[in-house]
Amino acid sequence: MYKIKITLLFTGIICLMVSCSTSDKSTDFTAENLFTQGIEGPAVDSEGNLYAVNFEHEGTIGIVDMQGKASLYLTLPNGSVGNGIRFDRDDTMYIADYVNHNVLFVAPGSKEVNVYAHHPELNQPNDLAIAPDGTLYASDPNWKESSGKLWKVTGEGFELLEDMMGTTNGIEVSPDGKKLYVNESVQRKIWVYDIDKQGALHQKKQFYAFKDYGMDGMRCDNKGNLYVCRYDAGEVVVLNPEAEIIRVITLKGKKPTNIAFGGKDGKQCFVTLQDRGCFETFMAEFPGREF
């Protein structure tokens, strides 16, 4: 009796391990080196098209169809180079322009690039998050000083929310719009804030800290699980709202810069890889919060 139970248990563990190793590895979505090492800012519009910055050359935005075919979408003017991209509910594209200290925008159905907000004292607007009410937030790292700032962005300009942080990078809002997550790449910490009705931040606390490797972009699914790109580790780590690791996806590349949700049901994840200049993909259990 005991031998049978042990055998069954052992067999179950083996099956579970095989299942995990199969489902928790990414596959290629595009060919390598279609994008530069500056590939960043994956975002999906309402039609399911996938975008990222720096297609073939710096200062461009590429578009990728659902078969993984990439092409040039537009070239940014005035020497601008993009980083994070987000879409609002009306399909307006917002682009963090780290060279000229802007957040740019492209109206739906247009390829004309305009300035949404500008601030000359920014280090470099890096990653963007957009709340359910349309409020934009931007991380602003100073890589040389291992420091950073956090901003709220409106058509009126940039509003400083916090100064003298660590190297602010990945940023995301919870599905209910009540929490803002910001990570510090060099310090390996993720912070969480409460968001009030005016979009201001309160009650900052440490959400999670890693012991090794860096962090880059982050996204939430519609259950509030946070997908964290682990730069140099070649992983996407999924943390639930209680800050527990519930899944680790092993990537082919080692330097993931950001992640977005898309596909037919919003469950397909697209990860930009700096060291491969391409997208990798895997399936999530739940759709992204914006689907």
Protein Blocks (a to p, Z undefined) as FASTA:
>chain_A
ZZmmmmmmmmmmmmmmmmmmmmmcccdfbdehkbcfkbghiacdfkopacdehihiahia
cdddfkopacdfbdcehhiacfbdcddfkopacdddfknopacdddehiabdcdfbdcfk
bfbdcbdcddfkopacdddddfknopaddddddfkbccdfbghiacdfbdcddfkopacc
dddfklopacdddddfkopaehiacfbdcfbdcdddddddfkopacdddehklpacdddf
kopafbdcddfblbdfbdcdedjnopaccdddfklopacddddfbdcfkZZ
